């Protein structure tokens, strides 16, 4: 239903149905006939009439809330008829029962996946009014917290709620003294609010850690909610709050509330005894908690046999073929995907840094087969999680040489790289970078499968991470490669694209491109060949970088490229005939930074090496430039590397 008109008069029979008993009317609202649904939407007209009694308007809000619990199309119809502004207007009423009915309906509408969360934030006064209503009753507390937690998606929403006093207004709800059931419901919704407010938000997290309620700090309250006698949902949500605060830097990773409380609680949630949804949420939260901390990864890996426990995530459902009910089959497959995704994510975090943990993961029952199968799953989320897991494990030199080779993981990985969304491409290309290291047996077959063209195309991406990964992989590919491969890389990139990368504003792209050039310009025949075809452009790029405002590492890498060129047989003449470059080398020999001095010295050493043809002429020219005088000064340097290198260079003049 695209639109509806509310001005039409409502029949008296409908009025009497609503005021007398709504049950029959509600049943009709879920009818497939759009006209009957439209009758329900017309309740909005009645809801907004100030002449209607409060009891009637309250009943309309209740019925509309029931309608919103139906299909997504029902909610879309209500949204098309502007139900949200109507309900928000209802919140201005002095009658508490009517306010509660409007909030309950709003809650139901907002938790629907078809409702845009931004509709809550179109008017800043709405948030202020909702904050003020929090204290009216336990129902207003429960519904408003639910609305906030469902409509808080990302930093913009977090900031709005935070600036309107969400932390202070909601904190006291965690220690509500109402009846037990009410107490639990309100506490749970308040907890969920904090879990979404703190997620990846340092400002909120730093505030939460210092908030005190009845003399007790919030982190202490959260820890109490982790106890085994609390409802599982409460334990999980409290763990999520503490996890977000830890990841945001508000709580140290070695704090006892993380190491002794939060982490063990989340591991507990991964056990067979927990419901499937709880196992998924527990594993994903734990993966996030330990993702960047080596010590937490080690502790988790030895807690309750977690690595082996996660293997059970791949054994659900036990027998799909035996299921004949289509709905049940869809339900089970959905859970199977969620479990596998969660397990892959947690394995990825566990194996991010520690070699022994990676070994244990790979030795887990059929692990490599599961990852390979995961790379071709129908669910894109499972595929992404499997790639993340593979990337984590690919950091192991030993596994690259053994398990990765035995299972030919490069084949499904290359398939994943074809027409994948950017998020998948970033992780998959990062993994490919590792598989292209010189000690990886996968390097050769990857080359033969047409990887150069793929990687060259990545370097043209608008996505920064993809540009970095594309050039990084090419850099690894060029290391100690045959001349044909180097030529193929240069041809695939094109001179224009290579220099586009060398002028990239991102330092990572620039450094990896310089690294690629350095690897291309290695071994004399290759240096001479490449410089004979691309020498003019390369020398031009080197000049621009040495003249530009770049950091020490960039200039050091550029001078190392010059040193490689100076090692060529014919290529070194491109330096010797370029007075501008020679003056720059001389300048960096006297630079205040020892790294740059040393790199410049390597250039000079390669140019004056007296066993090579034409060395005398080169030595004479450099002496006339004052290079020998600088070498004498450097031979007295307090830096042992500079001193030794200068003395070695001076010996070439004495030989």
C-alpha positions in Angstrom: 0.0 0.0 0.0 1.7 3.2 -1.2 -0.6 5.8 0.5 -3.9 6.2 2.3 -6.4 9.0 3.1 -7.4 9.5 6.7 -10.0 12.2 6.3 -12.8 9.7 5.3 -15.5 9.3 8.0 -15.2 6.1 10.0 -18.4 4.1 10.1 -20.2 3.9 13.5 -20.1 0.1 13.3 -16.2 0.3 13.3 -16.3 2.8 16.2 -18.5 0.5 18.3 -16.2 -2.5 17.5 -13.2 -0.6 18.7 -14.8 0.7 21.9 -16.6 -2.5 22.8 -14.1 -5.2 22.0 -11.0 -5.0 19.7 -10.4 -8.7 19.3 -12.6 -9.3 16.3 -11.3 -6.1 14.7 -7.7 -7.1 15.3 -8.2 -10.4 13.6 -9.5 -8.6 10.5 -6.4 -6.4 10.4 -4.2 -9.4 9.6 -6.4 -10.3 6.6 -4.7 -10.5 3.2 -7.3 -8.2 1.8 -5.6 -4.7 1.5 -9.0 -3.0 2.0 -9.5 -4.7 5.4 -5.9 -3.7 6.4 -6.8 -0.2 5.3 -9.6 -0.1 7.8 -7.1 -0.7 10.5 -4.8 2.0 9.2 -7.8 4.4 9.4 -7.6 4.0 13.2 -4.9 6.6 12.9 -7.5 9.2 12.1 -9.4 8.4 15.3 -6.2 8.3 17.3 -5.4 11.9 16.4 -8.9 13.4 17.1 -8.9 15.5 20.2 -12.6 15.1 20.4 -12.2 11.4 21.0 -12.1 10.2 24.5 -8.8 9.2 26.0 -10.0 5.6 26.5 -10.9 5.4 22.8 -7.6 6.9 21.7 -5.7 4.5 24.0 -7.7 1.5 22.5 -6.7 2.7 19.0 -3.0 2.8 20.0 -3.3 -0.8 21.4 -5.0 -2.1 18.2 -2.4 -0.3 16.0 0.3 -1.9 18.0 -1.3 -5.3 17.4 -1.4 -4.6 13.7 2.3 -3.6 13.7 3.1 -7.1 15.1 1.9 -8.6 11.9 3.7 -8.7 8.5 6.3 -6.3 7.3 3.8 -5.0 4.8 1.5 -4.1 7.7 4.3 -1.9 9.1 5.0 -0.4 5.7 1.4 0.6 5.4 1.4 2.2 8.8 4.7 4.1 8.0 3.2 5.3 4.7 0.3 6.8 6.7 2.8 8.6 9.0 2.0 6.5 12.1 5.2 7.7 13.9 4.4 11.4 13.9 0.9 10.6 15.1 2.2 8.4 18.0 4.8 11.0 18.9 2.1 13.6 19.1 0.2 11.3 21.4 3.2 11.4 23.8 2.3 15.0 24.6 -0.9 13.8 26.3 -1.2 14.2 30.1 -2.8 10.7 30.3 -0.2 8.1 31.3 -2.1 5.1 30.0 -2.4 6.7 26.6 1.3 7.6 26.6 2.2 4.0 27.5 0.0 2.6 24.7 1.6 5.0 22.2 5.1 4.1 23.4 4.3 0.3 23.2 3.1 0.8 19.6 6.1 3.0 18.7 8.4 0.3 20.2 6.7 -2.4 18.0 7.0 -0.2 14.9 10.7 0.7 15.5 11.8 -2.9 16.1 10.6 -3.9 12.7 13.4 -4.2 10.1 11.5 -2.1 7.6 11.4 1.0 9.8 14.2 3.5 9.2 15.9 4.4 12.6 16.5 8.0 11.4 12.8 8.6 11.8 13.4 8.9 15.6 15.9 11.7 15.1 14.1 14.1 12.6 13.2 16.4 15.5 15.6 16.9 18.4 12.8 17.7 20.8 11.5 14.1 20.5 14.6 12.7 22.2 14.4 15.3 25.0 10.8 14.4 25.6 11.4 10.7 25.6 14.2 11.3 28.2 11.7 13.2 30.3 9.1 10.4 30.1 11.6 7.8 31.4 10.7 8.6 35.0 6.9 8.3 34.5 6.4 4.5 35.0 8.1 1.2 34.6 6.4 0.7 31.2 7.8 4.0 29.9 11.2 3.0 31.1 11.0 -0.4 29.4 9.6 0.8 26.0 11.8 3.9 25.7 14.9 1.9 26.4 13.9 -0.6 23.8 13.3 2.2 21.3 16.7 3.7 22.0 18.6 0.4 21.8 16.9 -0.5 18.5 17.3 2.9 16.9 20.9 3.5 18.0 22.9 2.6 14.8 26.3 4.1 14.6 28.2 7.1 16.0 25.8 9.8 14.9 22.9 8.2 16.8 25.1 7.5 19.8 26.2 11.1 20.0 22.7 12.4 19.8 21.5 10.2 22.7 24.6 10.8 24.7 24.3 14.6 24.3 20.7 14.3 25.5 21.8 12.7 28.8 21.1 9.0 27.9 23.8 7.8 30.3 22.6 9.7 33.3 18.9 9.1 32.6 19.3 5.3 32.1 22.0 4.4 34.6 19.7 4.4 37.6 17.4 1.9 35.9 20.0 -0.8 36.4 19.3 -0.8 40.1 15.5 -0.6 39.9 13.7 -1.7 43.1 10.4 -2.6 41.4 8.9 -6.1 41.4 11.2 -8.9 40.3 9.8 -9.4 36.8 9.5 -5.6 36.2 13.0 -5.2 37.7 14.5 -7.7 35.3 12.7 -6.3 32.2 13.6 -2.7 32.9 17.2 -3.7 33.8 17.6 -5.7 30.6 16.4 -2.9 28.3 18.7 -0.4 30.1 21.6 -2.8 29.7 20.9 -3.2 26.0 20.9 0.6 25.7 24.4 0.8 27.2 25.6 -2.1 25.0 24.7 -0.2 21.8 25.7 3.2 23.2 29.2 2.0 24.1 30.0 -0.1 21.0 33.1 1.4 19.3 32.5 4.7 21.1 35.4 5.9 23.4 33.5 9.0 24.5 30.5 7.0 25.9 32.8 4.2 27.3 35.0 6.6 29.1 31.9 8.2 30.6 30.3 4.9 31.6 33.4 3.8 33.5 33.1 6.7 35.9 29.3 6.7 36.4 28.2 5.8 39.9 24.8 4.5 40.9 23.9 4.4 44.6 27.6 4.5 45.4 28.6 1.7 42.9 30.4 2.2 39.7 28.8 0.9 36.5 31.5 -1.6 35.7 31.0 -3.2 39.1 27.2 -3.4 38.4 27.9 -5.0 35.0 30.2 -7.5 36.7 27.5 -8.5 39.2 25.2 -9.1 36.2 27.7 -11.6 34.8 27.1 -14.0 37.7 25.8 -17.5 36.8 22.6 -17.0 38.8 21.5 -14.1 36.6 19.4 -14.7 33.4 21.6 -15.7 30.4 20.5 -12.7 28.4 21.6 -10.4 31.2 25.0 -12.2 31.5 25.5 -11.9 27.7 24.5 -8.2 27.5 26.6 -7.2 30.5 29.6 -9.0 28.9 28.9 -7.0 25.7 28.9 -3.7 27.7 32.3 -4.6 29.4 33.7 -5.8 26.0 32.8 -2.5 24.3 34.3 -0.5 27.2 37.5 -2.6 27.0 37.9 -2.3 23.2 37.3 1.5 23.5 40.2 1.7 26.0 38.0 2.6 29.1 39.0 -0.7 30.8 42.4 -2.2 30.6 42.7 -5.6 28.9 44.5 -7.0 32.0 41.8 -5.7 34.4 40.4 -8.6 36.5 36.8 -7.7 35.4 37.9 -8.6 31.8 40.3 -11.5 32.5 38.5 -13.2 35.4 34.8 -12.3 34.7 34.0 -11.2 31.1 36.2 -13.6 29.2 35.2 -16.7 31.2 31.5 -15.7 30.9 31.7 -15.5 27.1 33.6 -18.8 26.9 30.8 -20.3 29.0 28.3 -19.1 26.4 30.0 -21.1 23.7 29.3 -24.5 25.4 26.8 -27.1 24.1 24.5 -26.4 27.0 23.6 -23.0 25.7 20.9 -22.2 23.1 22.1 -21.8 19.6 21.5 -18.0 19.6 23.4 -17.7 22.9 26.4 -19.7 21.4 26.5 -17.4 18.4 26.3 -14.2 20.4 28.8 -15.5 22.9 31.4 -16.5 20.2 31.0 -13.3 18.3 31.4 -11.1 21.4 34.4 -13.1 22.5 36.0 -12.7 19.1 35.6 -8.9 19.3 36.9 -8.8 22.9 40.2 -10.7 22.1 40.7 -9.5 18.5 43.6 -7.2 19.1 45.1 -8.5 22.4 47.6 -11.3 22.4 47.4 -12.1 26.0 43.6 -12.4 26.0 43.9 -14.6 22.9 46.2 -16.9 24.9 44.0 -17.0 27.9 40.9 -17.7 25.9 42.6 -20.5 23.9 43.2 -22.5 27.2 39.9 -21.7 28.9 37.5 -24.7 29.0 39.0 -26.3 25.9 37.5 -23.5 23.7 39.3 -24.5 20.5 37.8 -28.0 20.6 34.5 -26.7 21.8 34.1 -24.5 18.7 34.5 -27.5 16.4 30.9 -28.5 17.5 29.6 -25.4 15.8 30.2 -27.1 12.5 28.1 -30.2 13.4 24.7 -28.5 13.3 22.2 -29.6 12.1 23.3 -33.2 12.5 21.2 -34.4 9.6 19.6 -32.0 7.1 18.5 -34.7 4.8 16.2 -36.1 7.4 14.3 -32.9 7.7 11.2 -32.8 5.5 9.5 -29.6 6.9 10.7 -26.7 4.7 10.3 -24.1 7.4 12.2 -26.3 9.8 14.9 -26.8 7.2 15.2 -23.1 6.5 15.4 -22.4 10.3 18.1 -25.0 10.8 20.2 -23.9 7.8 20.0 -20.3 9.1 21.3 -21.4 12.5 24.0 -23.5 10.8 25.2 -20.5 8.9 25.2 -18.3 12.0 27.1 -20.9 14.0 29.8 -21.4 11.3 30.2 -17.7 10.9 30.6 -17.2 14.6 33.1 -20.0 14.9 35.2 -18.8 12.0 35.3 -15.3 13.5 36.4 -16.6 16.9 39.1 -18.8 15.3 40.3 -15.8 13.4 40.7 -13.7 16.6 42.3 -16.6 18.5 44.9 -17.2 15.8 45.7 -13.6 15.0 49.1 -13.5 16.7 50.2 -16.7 18.3 51.9 -19.5 16.3 51.0 -22.2 18.9 47.3 -21.3 18.9 47.3 -21.4 15.1 48.8 -24.8 15.2 46.1 -26.0 17.6 43.3 -24.6 15.4 44.6 -26.2 12.3 45.0 -29.5 14.1 41.4 -29.4 15.2 39.2 -32.0 13.5 38.9 -31.4 9.7 39.6 -27.7 10.2 41.3 -26.9 6.9 38.5 -28.8 5.0 35.9 -26.7 6.9 37.7 -23.5 5.9 37.9 -24.5 2.3 34.2 -25.4 2.3 33.4 -22.1 4.1 35.0 -20.2 1.2 32.3 -21.5 -1.1 29.3 -21.2 1.2 26.1 -19.8 -0.1 26.0 -17.3 2.7 28.2 -14.3 2.0 28.6 -13.7 5.8 30.0 -17.3 6.3 32.3 -16.8 3.3 33.6 -13.5 4.8 34.2 -15.1 8.2 36.0 -18.1 6.6 38.3 -15.7 4.7 39.0 -13.9 7.9 39.9 -17.2 9.6 42.1 -18.1 6.6 43.8 -14.7 6.7 44.6 -15.1 10.4 46.1 -18.6 9.9 48.0 -17.5 6.8 50.3 -15.5 9.1 52.0 -18.8 10.0 55.1 -19.6 7.9 54.9 -23.2 8.8 51.2 -23.6 7.8 51.8 -21.8 4.5 54.4 -24.5 3.7 52.3 -27.4 4.9 48.5 -27.3 5.5 47.8 -24.5 3.0 49.7 -26.4 0.3 48.1 -29.7 1.1 44.6 -28.3 0.8 45.4 -25.9 -2.2 43.6 -23.1 -0.4 44.7 -20.7 -3.1 42.1 -22.1 -5.5 39.0 -21.3 -3.6 40.6 -18.0 -2.5 41.2 -16.9 -6.1 37.5 -17.7 -6.8 36.4 -15.6 -3.8 38.4 -12.7 -5.3 36.2 -12.7 -8.4 33.4 -10.1 -8.3 33.4 -10.0 -4.5 32.2 -7.0 -2.5 34.9 -4.6 -1.1 34.8 -5.9 2.4 35.4 -9.5 1.2 38.1 -8.3 -1.3 40.0 -6.5 1.4 40.4 -9.6 3.6 40.9 -12.0 0.7 43.6 -9.8 -0.9 45.3 -9.5 2.5 45.4 -13.3 2.6 46.7 -13.4 -0.9 49.6 -11.1 0.1 50.7 -13.8 2.6 50.3 -16.6 0.1 52.6 -14.7 -2.3 55.6 -14.6 0.1 58.7 -16.2 -1.4 58.7 -19.2 1.0 55.0 -20.0 0.1 54.6 -23.0 -2.2 51.3 -21.4 -3.4 53.1 -18.5 -5.0 53.8 -20.2 -8.4 50.3 -21.6 -9.0 48.8 -18.3 -8.0 50.9 -16.6 -10.6 49.9 -19.1 -13.2 46.2 -18.5 -12.4 46.3 -14.9 -13.7 46.8 -13.1 -10.4 48.8 -10.2 -11.9 45.9 -8.8 -13.8 43.6 -9.1 -10.8 46.1 -7.4 -8.5 46.9 -4.6 -11.0 43.2 -3.9 -11.1 43.0 -3.6 -7.3 45.7 -0.9 -7.4 43.2 1.3 -9.3 40.4 0.9 -6.7 39.0 4.0 -4.9 39.1 1.9 -1.7 42.4 2.6 0.0 42.8 -0.8 1.7 42.4 -2.5 -1.7 45.0 -0.2 -3.3 47.4 -1.0 -0.5 46.8 -4.8 -0.7 47.0 -4.8 -4.5 50.4 -3.2 -4.5 51.6 -5.1 -1.5 50.8 -8.4 -3.2 52.6 -7.3 -6.3 55.6 -6.3 -4.1 55.7 -9.8 -2.6 55.2 -11.3 -6.1 58.2 -9.4 -7.5 60.6 -10.5 -4.7 63.4 -12.6 -6.2 61.1 -13.2 -9.2 62.1 -14.1 -12.8 62.5 -11.3 -15.3 59.4 -12.4 -17.2 57.2 -12.0 -14.0 58.7 -8.5 -13.4 58.0 -7.5 -17.0 54.4 -8.8 -16.7 53.9 -6.8 -13.5 55.2 -3.6 -15.2 53.1 -4.2 -18.3 50.0 -5.0 -16.2 50.4 -1.8 -14.1 51.4 0.5 -16.9 53.9 3.3 -16.4 51.0 5.8 -15.9 49.5 3.7 -13.1 52.8 3.1 -11.4 53.5 6.8 -11.2 49.9 7.5 -10.1 50.7 5.2 -7.2 53.9 7.0 -6.5 52.0 10.3 -6.1 49.3 8.7 -4.0 48.5 10.8 -0.9 48.5 7.8 1.4 51.9 6.9 2.8 51.1 3.2 2.9 50.4 3.1 -0.8 53.6 5.1 -1.5 55.8 2.9 0.7 54.4 -0.4 -0.9 54.9 1.1 -4.4 58.5 2.0 -3.5 58.9 -1.5 -2.1 57.6 -3.0 -5.4 60.1 -0.8 -7.4 62.9 -2.0 -5.1 62.0 -5.6 -5.7 61.7 -5.1 -9.4 65.1 -3.4 -9.5 67.1 -6.3 -8.1 69.8 -8.5 -9.8 71.9 -6.6 -12.4 70.4 -8.0 -15.6 66.9 -7.1 -14.4 67.9 -3.7 -13.2 69.5 -2.9 -16.6 66.6 -4.3 -18.5 63.9 -2.3 -16.6 65.9 0.9 -16.6 66.5 0.6 -20.3 62.7 0.7 -20.8 61.5 2.8 -17.9 64.6 4.6 -16.7 63.5 8.1 -17.6 60.2 7.9 -15.7 61.7 6.1 -12.7 64.5 8.7 -12.3 61.8 11.5 -12.6 59.7 9.8 -9.9 62.8 9.4 -7.6 63.6 13.1 -8.0 60.1 14.2 -7.2 60.0 12.1 -4.0 63.4 13.2 -2.8 62.4 16.8 -3.3 58.9 16.4 -1.7 57.7 16.7 1.8 57.9 13.0 2.8 58.8 11.2 6.0 62.2 9.6 6.7 61.0 6.1 5.8 59.8 7.2 2.3 63.0 9.0 1.5 65.1 6.1 2.8 63.3 3.6 0.6 63.7 5.9 -2.4 67.5 6.2 -1.7 67.6 2.4 -1.5 66.0 2.2 -5.0 68.8 4.6 -6.2 71.4 2.3 -4.6 69.8 -0.7 -6.5 70.0 1.3 -9.8 73.6 2.2 -9.0 74.3 -1.6 -8.8 73.3 -2.1 -12.4 75.9 -2.4 -15.1 74.5 0.1 -17.6 71.7 1.5 -15.4 74.2 3.3 -13.1 75.0 5.7 -16.0 71.4 7.1 -15.5 72.6 8.4 -12.1 76.1 9.5 -13.2 74.6 11.6 -16.1 72.0 13.2 -13.8 73.7 16.0 -11.9 70.5 16.8 -10.0 70.3 13.3 -8.6 74.0 13.3 -7.7 73.6 16.5 -5.7 70.7 15.0 -3.9 72.8 12.0 -2.9 75.5 14.3 -1.7 73.0 16.3 0.3 71.6 13.2 2.0 75.2 12.0 2.9 75.4 15.0 5.2 71.8 14.8 6.5 71.0 14.8 10.2 69.3 11.4 10.0 71.7 8.4 10.1 69.3 6.2 8.1 69.3 8.6 5.2 73.0 9.0 5.4 73.6 5.3 5.2 71.2 4.8 2.3 73.0 7.6 0.4 76.3 5.9 1.2 75.1 2.7 -0.4 74.5 4.6 -3.7 78.0 6.0 -3.6 79.6 2.6 -2.8 77.9 1.0 -5.8 78.9 3.8 -8.1 82.6 3.8 -7.1 83.2 0.1 -6.8 86.6 -0.2 -8.6 86.2 -3.8 -9.9 83.6 -2.5 -12.4 84.2 -1.0 -15.8 84.3 2.8 -15.8 84.8 3.1 -12.0 87.8 5.4 -12.4 85.8 8.0 -14.3 82.9 7.8 -11.8 85.3 8.1 -8.8 86.9 11.2 -10.4 83.6 12.9 -11.0 82.4 12.2 -7.5 85.7 13.4 -6.0 85.3 16.7 -7.9 81.9 17.0 -6.3 83.4 16.8 -2.8 82.2 13.3 -2.1 85.6 12.2 -0.8 85.7 15.0 1.7 82.3 13.9 3.1 83.5 10.3 3.3 86.5 11.4 5.4 84.2 13.2 7.8 81.9 10.2 8.0 84.8 7.9 8.7 85.1 9.7 12.0 81.4 9.3 12.8 80.3 8.0 16.2 77.8 5.8 14.4 79.6 2.5 13.7 77.6 1.7 10.6 78.3 5.0 9.0 81.9 4.9 10.0 82.5 1.4 8.6 80.6 2.2 5.4 82.7 5.4 4.8 86.0 3.6 5.4 85.0 0.8 3.0 84.1 3.5 0.3 87.4 5.3 0.9 89.3 2.1 0.3 87.9 2.0 -3.2 89.8 5.2 -3.9 93.0 3.8 -2.5 92.9 0.5 -4.3 
